[in-house]
Amino acid sequence: MKIGMVCYPSYGGSGVVATELGYALGEQGHEVHFISSSRPFRLHRFHEQLFFHEVTDVSYPLFKTAPYTLLLANKIVEVANYVGLDVIHAHYAIPHSISAYLAKQMMTRPLPLVTTLHGTDVTLVGAHEEFFQLTRLALRVSDRITAVSQALARETEETFGTTEQGIEVIPNFIDPKAYFPMEKLKGRCRKYFAPHGEKILAHISNFREVKRVLDVVNIFARVEKTVFCRLLLVGDGPEMSRVEREVVRLGLEGKVQFLGKQESVQEILQMVDVFLLPSEQESFGLVALEAMACGVPVVCSRVGGLPEVVQHGKTGFLAEVGDVQGMSEAVIELLTDDTRYKAFSEQAVTWARETFPVERAVLGYEKVYEDVMTEVR
């Protein structure tokens, strides 16, 4: 198959899933054409079956900002006609599904549209009054809709109503060849970040308010009073300045390390002891899955799809949003009981590999593509 993959290039779960899915599909012999405003940040390894098509900007006095939705639609048509795309897979309803729908109208042949919902496209963006009708249209005109968790599928139907085609859940996934525990790497890298044998806590995100990174800092502040530890913060975003001020306010400058945006997060996760994700909202929590695959127990919020990803009391702990004290106690419990920690770490790896393998996701998407191509044509 020749698949057009439309996604955001920026740091975040939807772009990661789209890119890793593209690589996995390429391994199965499919031709995958990424269409985006810039190269997706995880699309860095060469593969003979993967291609990137950039949506170029235009400068025209009439436009305050370039109409990206229209430019993207035009690029989809251009790529579809030139390479003979069989299907368009849009990650995120707004604006990608709308652009793909416009492209379908411009085509002289059928072009099936699959939309994958990742979370904020319907829970935050789509729920805004300004985008509500557009999001509902995006769902209605998609030939197939998938969601990354049962929780997201339910929330989408509660917000926008049921659709004729329904919503198929295909969970996110990990590649065990990339995400796995590695003791050797732990020993080498920990010497720099934890030179005196400290435990390492970590958080990775786009530092938006919904991620509650201030809670991460406050959890760490409580934990480090009991456990000799360090905190690694990976990523960047609008909350960064507030987080930095909180670190200074709590006198933690020498114990918190800001690593900025990183592509190879598996190398970081492989040296971490506990991963923190106290988000206000998570449709799935891909980074939690990646952490568990590396043998790292996760302490996170009981929201959205996280209870589908993290097994409470087995691979990590779930707590209510904002329960900084409860999450702190969970981290301390893990870091002060070696036997229990080892059990959690091993169970996390097994759960991640057996429940969320990349092969299962690829088979799921292949079937969706094949079914929709048969129906639309």
C-alpha positions as a Python dict, from the first residue, in 0.01 Angstrom:
ca = {
    (1, 'M'): (0, 0, 0),
    (2, 'K'): (95, 363, -48),
    (3, 'I'): (-7, 554, 266),
    (4, 'G'): (-16, 931, 316),
    (5, 'M'): (65, 1002, 683),
    (6, 'V'): (-39, 1349, 798),
    (7, 'C'): (84, 1457, 1141),
    (8, 'Y'): (225, 1740, 1350),
    (9, 'P'): (604, 1758, 1341),
    (10, 'S'): (636, 1890, 1694),
    (11, 'Y'): (738, 1727, 2023),
    (12, 'G'): (442, 1519, 2136),
    (13, 'G'): (277, 1177, 2139),
    (14, 'S'): (77, 1200, 1816),
    (15, 'G'): (382, 1278, 1605),
    (16, 'V'): (580, 1003, 1775),
    (17, 'V'): (308, 744, 1713),
    (18, 'A'): (266, 849, 1349),
    (19, 'T'): (640, 832, 1286),
    (20, 'E'): (700, 501, 1461),
    (21, 'L'): (395, 355, 1285),
    (22, 'G'): (543, 473, 956),
    (23, 'Y'): (871, 293, 1024),
    (24, 'A'): (686, -24, 1124),
    (25, 'L'): (468, -12, 811),
    (26, 'G'): (779, 44, 602),
    (27, 'E'): (928, -273, 748),
    (28, 'Q'): (620, -457, 619),
    (29, 'G'): (687, -331, 267),
    (30, 'H'): (436, -44, 260),
    (31, 'E'): (531, 292, 113),
    (32, 'V'): (469, 573, 362),
    (33, 'H'): (461, 939, 264),
    (34, 'F'): (474, 1188, 553),
    (35, 'I'): (307, 1521, 481),
    (36, 'S'): (371, 1798, 733),
    (37, 'S'): (494, 2155, 779),
    (38, 'S'): (841, 2026, 870),
    (39, 'R'): (1012, 1693, 921),
    (40, 'P'): (857, 1509, 1220),
    (41, 'F'): (1112, 1513, 1501),
    (42, 'R'): (1134, 1133, 1524),
    (43, 'L'): (1170, 1091, 1145),
    (44, 'H'): (1549, 1087, 1154),
    (45, 'R'): (1647, 737, 1042),
    (46, 'F'): (1667, 667, 668),
    (47, 'H'): (1431, 403, 536),
    (48, 'E'): (1387, 324, 169),
    (49, 'Q'): (1008, 302, 208),
    (50, 'L'): (960, 634, 392),
    (51, 'F'): (933, 977, 228),
    (52, 'F'): (876, 1330, 354),
    (53, 'H'): (680, 1602, 172),
    (54, 'E'): (698, 1950, 321),
    (55, 'V'): (400, 2185, 315),
    (56, 'T'): (564, 2509, 205),
    (57, 'D'): (455, 2845, 338),
    (58, 'V'): (337, 3133, 120),
    (59, 'S'): (379, 3505, 168),
    (60, 'Y'): (91, 3720, 49),
    (61, 'P'): (-5, 4066, 184),
    (62, 'L'): (-372, 3970, 213),
    (63, 'F'): (-298, 3694, 467),
    (64, 'K'): (-202, 3779, 823),
    (65, 'T'): (-84, 3420, 854),
    (66, 'A'): (-63, 3159, 582),
    (67, 'P'): (-382, 2943, 556),
    (68, 'Y'): (-211, 2616, 655),
    (69, 'T'): (-529, 2407, 630),
    (70, 'L'): (-561, 2499, 262),
    (71, 'L'): (-191, 2461, 189),
    (72, 'L'): (-196, 2115, 347),
    (73, 'A'): (-501, 2013, 144),
    (74, 'N'): (-326, 2117, -175),
    (75, 'K'): (-9, 1926, -81),
    (76, 'I'): (-211, 1611, -7),
    (77, 'V'): (-365, 1628, -355),
    (78, 'E'): (-25, 1690, -510),
    (79, 'V'): (134, 1390, -336),
    (80, 'A'): (-169, 1166, -390),
    (81, 'N'): (-170, 1230, -763),
    (82, 'Y'): (208, 1209, -809),
    (83, 'V'): (277, 888, -614),
    (84, 'G'): (-69, 729, -633),
    (85, 'L'): (-162, 720, -266),
    (86, 'D'): (-410, 449, -167),
    (87, 'V'): (-521, 603, 164),
    (88, 'I'): (-472, 913, 380),
    (89, 'H'): (-410, 860, 751),
    (90, 'A'): (-465, 1185, 943),
    (91, 'H'): (-334, 1203, 1299),
    (92, 'Y'): (-534, 1470, 1485),
    (93, 'A'): (-875, 1584, 1372),
    (94, 'I'): (-794, 1955, 1357),
    (95, 'P'): (-680, 2060, 1107),
    (96, 'H'): (-550, 1743, 941),
    (97, 'S'): (-879, 1562, 885),
    (98, 'I'): (-1040, 1880, 753),
    (99, 'S'): (-750, 1932, 511),
    (100, 'A'): (-772, 1569, 400),
    (101, 'Y'): (-1147, 1607, 347),
    (102, 'L'): (-1086, 1912, 127),
    (103, 'A'): (-824, 1712, -64),
    (104, 'K'): (-1078, 1432, -121),
    (105, 'Q'): (-1313, 1686, -280),
    (106, 'M'): (-1040, 1798, -519),
    (107, 'M'): (-944, 1446, -626),
    (108, 'T'): (-1078, 1290, -945),
    (109, 'R'): (-1065, 944, -786),
    (110, 'P'): (-1165, 808, -444),
    (111, 'L'): (-913, 866, -163),
    (112, 'P'): (-1011, 696, 165),
    (113, 'L'): (-956, 895, 485),
    (114, 'V'): (-863, 737, 819),
    (115, 'T'): (-853, 968, 1122),
    (116, 'T'): (-673, 875, 1442),
    (117, 'L'): (-772, 1067, 1754),
    (118, 'H'): (-492, 1123, 2005),
    (119, 'G'): (-663, 1321, 2279),
    (120, 'T'): (-625, 1696, 2288),
    (121, 'D'): (-762, 1721, 1935),
    (122, 'V'): (-1103, 1635, 2081),
    (123, 'T'): (-1069, 1686, 2457),
    (124, 'L'): (-912, 2034, 2449),
    (125, 'V'): (-910, 2179, 2096),
    (126, 'G'): (-1230, 2017, 1972),
    (127, 'A'): (-1422, 2097, 2289),
    (128, 'H'): (-1366, 2471, 2237),
    (129, 'E'): (-1675, 2636, 2092),
    (130, 'E'): (-1468, 2785, 1810),
    (131, 'F'): (-1367, 2437, 1687),
    (132, 'F'): (-1657, 2223, 1803),
    (133, 'Q'): (-1849, 2215, 1474),
    (134, 'L'): (-1530, 2165, 1270),
    (135, 'T'): (-1427, 1872, 1487),
    (136, 'R'): (-1768, 1714, 1457),
    (137, 'L'): (-1745, 1757, 1078),
    (138, 'A'): (-1399, 1597, 1078),
    (139, 'L'): (-1542, 1292, 1255),
    (140, 'R'): (-1843, 1269, 1027),
    (141, 'V'): (-1650, 1288, 698),
    (142, 'S'): (-1376, 1043, 796),
    (143, 'D'): (-1422, 702, 637),
    (144, 'R'): (-1273, 536, 945),
    (145, 'I'): (-1199, 668, 1296),
    (146, 'T'): (-957, 516, 1541),
    (147, 'A'): (-868, 621, 1896),
    (148, 'V'): (-564, 534, 2105),
    (149, 'S'): (-761, 428, 2415),
    (150, 'Q'): (-1106, 316, 2526),
    (151, 'A'): (-1127, 624, 2747),
    (152, 'L'): (-1069, 857, 2452),
    (153, 'A'): (-1327, 675, 2238),
    (154, 'R'): (-1587, 710, 2514),
    (155, 'E'): (-1508, 1076, 2573),
    (156, 'T'): (-1527, 1153, 2201),
    (157, 'E'): (-1873, 996, 2171),
    (158, 'E'): (-1992, 1170, 2488),
    (159, 'T'): (-1877, 1508, 2352),
    (160, 'F'): (-1966, 1480, 1983),
    (161, 'G'): (-2217, 1196, 1973),
    (162, 'T'): (-2187, 862, 1798),
    (163, 'T'): (-2083, 841, 1435),
    (164, 'E'): (-2210, 607, 1168),
    (165, 'Q'): (-1872, 440, 1127),
    (166, 'G'): (-1802, 410, 1501),
    (167, 'I'): (-1463, 440, 1667),
    (168, 'E'): (-1215, 152, 1663),
    (169, 'V'): (-959, 147, 1945),
    (170, 'I'): (-601, 69, 1845),
    (171, 'P'): (-377, 134, 2145),
    (172, 'N'): (-38, 297, 2112),
    (173, 'F'): (261, 66, 2110),
    (174, 'I'): (630, 24, 2176),
    (175, 'D'): (911, -136, 1981),
    (176, 'P'): (1092, -368, 2226),
    (177, 'K'): (1406, -341, 2013),
    (178, 'A'): (1422, 29, 2104),
    (179, 'Y'): (1269, 33, 2453),
    (180, 'F'): (1415, -222, 2692),
    (181, 'P'): (1605, -231, 3022),
    (182, 'M'): (1982, -204, 2982),
    (183, 'E'): (2194, -232, 3293),
    (184, 'K'): (2516, -142, 3114),
    (185, 'L'): (2377, 193, 3001),
    (186, 'K'): (2244, 260, 3351),
    (187, 'G'): (2590, 216, 3498),
    (188, 'R'): (2760, 442, 3243),
    (189, 'C'): (2511, 730, 3232),
    (190, 'R'): (2410, 735, 3597),
    (191, 'K'): (2764, 825, 3695),
    (192, 'Y'): (2712, 1172, 3546),
    (193, 'F'): (2360, 1246, 3672),
    (194, 'A'): (2389, 1059, 4001),
    (195, 'P'): (2760, 1055, 4089),
    (196, 'H'): (2697, 959, 4452),
    (197, 'G'): (2451, 676, 4391),
    (198, 'E'): (2136, 887, 4405),
    (199, 'K'): (1804, 751, 4278),
    (200, 'I'): (1677, 921, 3961),
    (201, 'L'): (1323, 1046, 3902),
    (202, 'A'): (1221, 1178, 3560),
    (203, 'H'): (945, 1352, 3368),
    (204, 'I'): (917, 1398, 2991),
    (205, 'S'): (658, 1622, 2824),
    (206, 'N'): (586, 1931, 2618),
    (207, 'F'): (556, 2135, 2940),
    (208, 'R'): (200, 2247, 2881),
    (209, 'E'): (-19, 2336, 3178),
    (210, 'V'): (-217, 2012, 3141),
    (211, 'K'): (101, 1814, 3222),
    (212, 'R'): (121, 1970, 3572),
    (213, 'V'): (500, 1983, 3574),
    (214, 'L'): (486, 2200, 3888),
    (215, 'D'): (340, 1894, 4061),
    (216, 'V'): (642, 1694, 3942),
    (217, 'V'): (875, 1940, 4114),
    (218, 'N'): (670, 1939, 4433),
    (219, 'I'): (655, 1557, 4440),
    (220, 'F'): (1031, 1549, 4406),
    (221, 'A'): (1070, 1809, 4682),
    (222, 'R'): (887, 1577, 4921),
    (223, 'V'): (1065, 1261, 4808),
    (224, 'E'): (1417, 1402, 4833),
    (225, 'K'): (1365, 1475, 5202),
    (226, 'T'): (1351, 1097, 5256),
    (227, 'V'): (1539, 947, 4961),
    (228, 'F'): (1875, 1061, 4823),
    (229, 'C'): (1768, 1141, 4467),
    (230, 'R'): (1784, 1362, 4159),
    (231, 'L'): (1518, 1479, 3910),
    (232, 'L'): (1557, 1491, 3531),
    (233, 'L'): (1313, 1713, 3340),
    (234, 'V'): (1305, 1648, 2965),
    (235, 'G'): (1126, 1870, 2714),
    (236, 'D'): (1028, 2234, 2685),
    (237, 'G'): (715, 2442, 2650),
    (238, 'P'): (501, 2726, 2786),
    (239, 'E'): (530, 2621, 3154),
    (240, 'M'): (911, 2607, 3155),
    (241, 'S'): (963, 2948, 3320),
    (242, 'R'): (718, 2869, 3600),
    (243, 'V'): (886, 2534, 3658),
    (244, 'E'): (1230, 2692, 3676),
    (245, 'R'): (1106, 2950, 3928),
    (246, 'E'): (952, 2674, 4140),
    (247, 'V'): (1281, 2484, 4144),
    (248, 'V'): (1457, 2797, 4265),
    (249, 'R'): (1186, 2876, 4521),
    (250, 'L'): (1222, 2531, 4674),
    (251, 'G'): (1602, 2549, 4673),
    (252, 'L'): (1641, 2249, 4444),
    (253, 'E'): (1874, 2398, 4182),
    (254, 'G'): (2153, 2149, 4248),
    (255, 'K'): (1920, 1849, 4242),
    (256, 'V'): (1708, 1916, 3930),
    (257, 'Q'): (1854, 1886, 3580),
    (258, 'F'): (1681, 2037, 3274),
    (259, 'L'): (1771, 1836, 2964),
    (260, 'G'): (1557, 2021, 2708),
    (261, 'K'): (1403, 1844, 2410),
    (262, 'Q'): (1554, 1504, 2337),
    (263, 'E'): (1484, 1257, 2057),
    (264, 'S'): (1637, 941, 2201),
    (265, 'V'): (1438, 933, 2523),
    (266, 'Q'): (1490, 558, 2560),
    (267, 'E'): (1853, 624, 2653),
    (268, 'I'): (1732, 852, 2931),
    (269, 'L'): (1458, 620, 3050),
    (270, 'Q'): (1701, 329, 3072),
    (271, 'M'): (1882, 501, 3359),
    (272, 'V'): (1573, 624, 3548),
    (273, 'D'): (1430, 464, 3864),
    (274, 'V'): (1076, 612, 3872),
    (275, 'F'): (885, 807, 3606),
    (276, 'L'): (636, 1079, 3706),
    (277, 'L'): (330, 1174, 3500),
    (278, 'P'): (82, 1369, 3718),
    (279, 'S'): (-112, 1505, 3419),
    (280, 'E'): (-456, 1658, 3440),
    (281, 'Q'): (-549, 1478, 3120),
    (282, 'E'): (-390, 1195, 2919),
    (283, 'S'): (-570, 1011, 2642),
    (284, 'F'): (-310, 733, 2657),
    (285, 'G'): (25, 836, 2806),
    (286, 'L'): (274, 699, 2553),
    (287, 'V'): (577, 807, 2753),
    (288, 'A'): (449, 606, 3051),
    (289, 'L'): (442, 298, 2829),
    (290, 'E'): (793, 373, 2702),
    (291, 'A'): (915, 404, 3061),
    (292, 'M'): (763, 72, 3165),
    (293, 'A'): (917, -101, 2863),
    (294, 'C'): (1254, 18, 2996),
    (295, 'G'): (1175, -136, 3335),
    (296, 'V'): (1078, 191, 3503),
    (297, 'P'): (770, 192, 3732),
    (298, 'V'): (535, 486, 3673),
    (299, 'V'): (356, 706, 3927),
    (300, 'C'): (79, 897, 3754),
    (301, 'S'): (-272, 1041, 3762),
    (302, 'R'): (-582, 825, 3742),
    (303, 'V'): (-718, 1001, 3432),
    (304, 'G'): (-810, 921, 3071),
    (305, 'G'): (-628, 624, 2927),
    (306, 'L'): (-359, 597, 3197),
    (307, 'P'): (-546, 325, 3393),
    (308, 'E'): (-541, 122, 3069),
    (309, 'V'): (-163, 164, 3047),
    (310, 'V'): (-38, 150, 3407),
    (311, 'Q'): (-141, -139, 3631),
    (312, 'H'): (-195, 5, 3978),
    (313, 'G'): (5, -188, 4236),
    (314, 'K'): (186, -393, 3970),
    (315, 'T'): (369, -171, 3721),
    (316, 'G'): (324, 159, 3904),
    (317, 'F'): (79, 361, 4109),
    (318, 'L'): (-225, 571, 4013),
    (319, 'A'): (-345, 868, 4221),
    (320, 'E'): (-600, 1144, 4186),
    (321, 'V'): (-504, 1458, 3993),
    (322, 'G'): (-324, 1701, 4224),
    (323, 'D'): (-255, 1443, 4494),
    (324, 'V'): (107, 1543, 4533),
    (325, 'Q'): (135, 1385, 4877),
    (326, 'G'): (-9, 1053, 4762),
    (327, 'M'): (223, 1038, 4462),
    (328, 'S'): (521, 1129, 4681),
    (329, 'E'): (439, 844, 4919),
    (330, 'A'): (409, 603, 4625),
    (331, 'V'): (755, 703, 4496),
    (332, 'I'): (908, 666, 4842),
    (333, 'E'): (745, 325, 4880),
    (334, 'L'): (904, 208, 4555),
    (335, 'L'): (1248, 353, 4624),
    (336, 'T'): (1278, 219, 4979),
    (337, 'D'): (1174, -142, 4911),
    (338, 'D'): (1422, -311, 4678),
    (339, 'T'): (1228, -636, 4655),
    (340, 'R'): (902, -467, 4561),
    (341, 'Y'): (1079, -233, 4322),
    (342, 'K'): (1237, -527, 4138),
    (343, 'A'): (895, -694, 4105),
    (344, 'F'): (735, -375, 3970),
    (345, 'S'): (1020, -325, 3721),
    (346, 'E'): (998, -679, 3585),
    (347, 'Q'): (618, -670, 3567),
    (348, 'A'): (634, -336, 3382),
    (349, 'V'): (856, -479, 3110),
    (350, 'T'): (640, -789, 3066),
    (351, 'W'): (315, -590, 3059),
    (352, 'A'): (447, -339, 2805),
    (353, 'R'): (583, -603, 2570),
    (354, 'E'): (291, -844, 2585),
    (355, 'T'): (3, -592, 2587),
    (356, 'F'): (131, -316, 2356),
    (357, 'P'): (349, -477, 2086),
    (358, 'V'): (411, -283, 1767),
    (359, 'E'): (312, -588, 1560),
    (360, 'R'): (-43, -583, 1697),
    (361, 'A'): (-84, -213, 1615),
    (362, 'V'): (49, -258, 1262),
    (363, 'L'): (-194, -544, 1196),
    (364, 'G'): (-478, -331, 1331),
    (365, 'Y'): (-400, -34, 1107),
    (366, 'E'): (-338, -255, 804),
    (367, 'K'): (-684, -405, 844),
    (368, 'V'): (-840, -59, 878),
    (369, 'Y'): (-665, 54, 559),
    (370, 'E'): (-767, -255, 365),
    (371, 'D'): (-1130, -241, 481),
    (372, 'V'): (-1172, 127, 401),
    (373, 'M'): (-1004, 94, 62),
    (374, 'T'): (-1244, -187, -30),
    (375, 'E'): (-1549, 7, 88),
    (376, 'V'): (-1464, 344, -63),
    (377, 'R'): (-1374, 201, -402),
}
